[in-house]
Amino acid sequence: MNRKVISKLVGIGLVMASSAAFAWPDKPVNVIVPFPAGGATDTVARQVSNHMGNQFKQTFVVENKAGATGTIGAAQVARAPADGYTLLVTSLGPLVIAPHLIKGVSYDALQDFTYLTVAVQAPNVLVVNPALAPKVNTVQDVLAMLKAKPGTVSFATSGAGSSDHLTAELFWQKTGTKGLHVPYKGGAPATQDLLGSQVDMSFQNVNTVIQHIRAGKLKPIAVTGTMRSPVLPDVPTLTESGVKGVEVYSWQAFAAPKNLPADVKARLHDGIVKALKDPSVSKPFTDVGLEIVANTPEEFAKFQAKEYARWKEVIETGKITAQ
């Protein structure tokens, strides 16, 4: 086969590949959420997917693929073809926490995905139960309790290795204290026992407890963000309260299998960001304390690597396991 024929065939192949990518999406897009329906990640996936369906005149099908702290659904996406028809909407767990806690995770969280954007983030908020509320007003009050009763002040979390658990562990590491970790199977039961004063306090995502704070049922002490939360403007950050190095956000993000074609990646990113900037999508999020991020793929990749290293260190220092 001569060079002219080869060159022509290569040219045809490039045109066909470009045309196929440009045609995206010409069939339904599968959006995998690696958690049960109803949580923050599921809500973000459904709201953004609905908007993108209208944008692209195509169906975006949200599928909940829960199990193994989100790694089952994430692994499914990692194995999928890199054609833009399988997306992952996930919290930070499967990408920066689970790989350090679960043996045999079948994907490389740093290499096996195309990072599209961090959609939203929310700081955690340190809240105390109704029984403690009258006498615990500041972070210094919390530290005094921890130092007076080391290892006995109970912190409710949504499970071993969860964002709220690791936030508590980081807080203890940075302050030289230690609380009693009380893991639950999800944030809802943890919050219920907190409301009933069966546990002392917790670092919960702002969006999950804001209604209880507004109702006066839980008392906020400090938030873990780099600045005060717009929905809790009178609550100081931990840094303002004298505790540095515990700037923590929970986040939800969009990713796809690695090696996604550049033009499909660009269209997906633009579509997601357009959805997030539409008030019909963003306002319900910001009303409960979720902050719109909508960063670039490059910014997300750098952030992902930084978060991966950070939580690895916290987990190893605290000798934390998934049990």
N, C-alpha and C positions, 0 to 999 in steps of 0.2 A: 504494500500500500504506500503510495508516494506521499510526499509532505503536503501537497495541496489538498489531497483527499482527507488526510488526518486533520489538517487545519480547519477544513470545512466542517468535519464532524464535530470537532471540539467547539467550534463556533455555534453549531446547531444545539449542542448540549447545553452551552451556557445560556443561550436564548431561551431554551425550554425550561431550564432551572429558574431563570429570572422570571419568566412568565408564570410559572407555577407559584413562585413566592409572591409575586404581585397579585395573583388571584386570591391569595389568602384573605379571608376565610371563605371557602366555597362549600363548606360542610360544617356541621355542628362542632363546637369546641368543648372539650371535656375539662371541667374545672374541678380538680381534686382538693377536697378539704380533709386533712388527716385527723379530724376530730368529729364528735357527734354534732348533730344539728342543734342550733340554738345559742351557741356561744358567740363570743366576739369575732373569732376568725370566720365562722360560718356566716355571720351577718355581713361582714365586710365582703366576703366572696359573693354573696347573693346580690347585695346592693350594686356593687361594681359590675358584676356580670350582667345584670339586668340592663344597666346603662349601656354597656358595650354591645349587647345584643341589638339595642336600638340604633347605636352608631353604625354598626357593620351590617345590619340587616341579616343577621345570622343568629342561630340559637347557641347560647352558652349554657351548657348543662352542668349544674353543680352536683357533685357526688360526694357524699360523706364516706370516707374510707378510714374509720377509726381503728385504733389498736396500737399497742406497744408504744405508748406516749407519742403517737404521731409518726413513727418511723415506717409503719406499713404503707400508709398513703404516700409518704415522701419517696419511699423506695419504688413504688409503682411509677411515679413520675420520672424518677431517675432512669428507669429502664425503657421508657416510652420513646418513640421516634421523635427526633428534633425537628418537627414540622409545624409547630405552632398550634396543634390541635389537642395538646394535653398540657394543662397548666397546673401549678401548685399554688394554693393560697394557704399560708401557714403562719403560725406564731413562731417565736424564736426557738421554741423547744426542739423540734426536729433538726434545725440547722446549726444551733450553737450549744445546746445542752445535752441532748440525748446521745450524741456520738461519744461523749465522755463518760456516760453512765451505763450504757447498754452494750454488752459484749456482742460482737457479731453483727453490728449494723451493716446492712448490705450496700451502702452507698458511701461515697466520700463527700462530705458536706461542703468541702472547699473546692471540689473539682467537678462534681457530677451534675451541676445545675447552671443554667443561664440565669443570672440574677437580673430581674426586671426593675423592681422598685419596692422600697418600703412604703407601704400605703399609709398606715397610721401608727402612732405610738401613744402610749399613756404612761405617766409615772405611776409608781406604786405610792400608796399613802399608808402611813403607820396609823392604825386606829386602835383605840382601846374600848373595852366592853362597857356597858352601862354602869356596872358596879364600880369600876375604877374611875370613870369619867369625872366624878366630883373632886377627886384628889390628884389626878394625873393630868397636868396641863402642858408640860413641855418635854422635849427630848431629855433634858437633864433630869426630870422626874423619872423617866423611864430608865435611864442609866443608873440612877440611885437605887431603884428597885432591883435591877439586875445585879448590882454589886452587893446589895444587902442580902439577896437570896440567889446566889449563883446556881444556874442550872434548874431553877424551879419556876421561874416566870414563864408561863406557857404562851407559845406563838402558834396559832393555827395556820396551816397552809393547805393548798389544794393538792398536795401530794409530794412525796420525796423527789427532789430534783426539779420541782416546779420553779417558775420565776419568783413567786413569793417566798418559797423556801430559801432559794439561793440569795435573795435580797436580805433575808434575816441572817443567814450565815455570813454574808459580807459585812453586814452591820456589826455582828458580834466580833468578826475578825478585826475590823477597823477600830473598834472601841475597847477591845480586850475584855469583852464580857461573854457570857454564854447563857442562852435561854433554853427552855425545854421545847423541842420541836414536836408538834402534834399534827401529823399528816392526816388529811382526809382524802376521800375519793372525789375531788373536785372542789371548786370554789364555793358552790352553793351550800353544801353541808358545813363547810368551815365557817361560812358567814352566819349560818343559823345558830351554831353553837357559840359563836362570838356574841351574837345578839342576846342569847340566853345566859351570858356570863359564865359559860362552862369552860371557856378558855379566856386568857387575859387580853391578848392583843394579836395583831396580825399586820403584815405588809400586803395589802390587797391592791389589785389594779383599781385606779380611781373610778373607772367606768363601771365596775361591778358593785361598788359600795356607795356611790354618790347619792343614790336615793335614800339610803339609810342615814347618811350623814345629814342630808337636807331635812330628813324627818326628825333629827335629833336623837336617833337610836344608837349611833356610833359616834365617838368623838375623834376627830382627826388631830394628830399631833404634828406631823410633818410629812412633806412629800419628797420623793426621791429624784425629782427632776433637776435640771440645771437652773430652772427658774420656777416661780410659783405657777400652779395650775390655774388657767383662766376660770375654771369652775370652783376653785377654792382659793380665791385671791387673798384671803386673810390667814391662810395656813402657810407657815414658813417652810423653806426647803431644809433638808438635813444640813446642808452646808451653812446656811444662815444660822442654824441651831448649834453649830460647832462641831459637826461630824462631817469630815471630808472624805471623798473617795467612794461614796455610796450613791453616785449619780446613776440611777437605773431606770430604764424604760422597758415596758412590755411592748411588743410590736407585732404587727401583721404585715406580711409581705407577699409579693407575687414572684414566682420563679417558673422556669421551664427546664426541660432537659438540656444538657450541655450541647454546644455547637448549633444553637438555633441560628438559622440564616439571618444575616444582618438586617435585611429589609423587613422580615417578619418581626424580628425583635423590635425594630423601630416603630412599626405599626402598633404592636402590642403595647409598648411603653406609652406611646402617644395616646392610645385609647384609654388606658388605665388612668393616666394623669388627667385627661379630659373629664373622665367620670368623677374623679376625686375632687375636681375643682367646681363641679356643678353643685350649687347649693342644695338641690334636692337630695343629693347623696351626702355631701359633707356636713350639713347642719345637724342631722340626727346623731352623727358621730361627735361633733364638737359640743353638742348640748350635754353629753354625758362625760366629757373630759378626754375624749380621743382627739389627738392632734394630727392634722393632715401633714404628711411628710412629702410623698410624691417625688422622691429624689431620682437621680439618674442611675442607670445600670452600673456605671463606674463607681459612683458614690456608694451604692448598695454593696458592691463587691468589696470595697475597702472596709466598710462598716461591718460586714459579715465576718471578715477575717479578724478584725479587732475584737468583736464580740466573742468569736470562737476561742481566741486565746485567753480572753479575760475570764470566761466562765470555766475554762479548763483549769486555770490557776486556782479559782475559788473552790472548785470541786476537789482538786487534789490536796489543797491546803486543809480543807475541812474534812477530808477522808469521807466524802459523801458517796453513798450508793443509791441505787434506785429502789432499794427495799424499804 
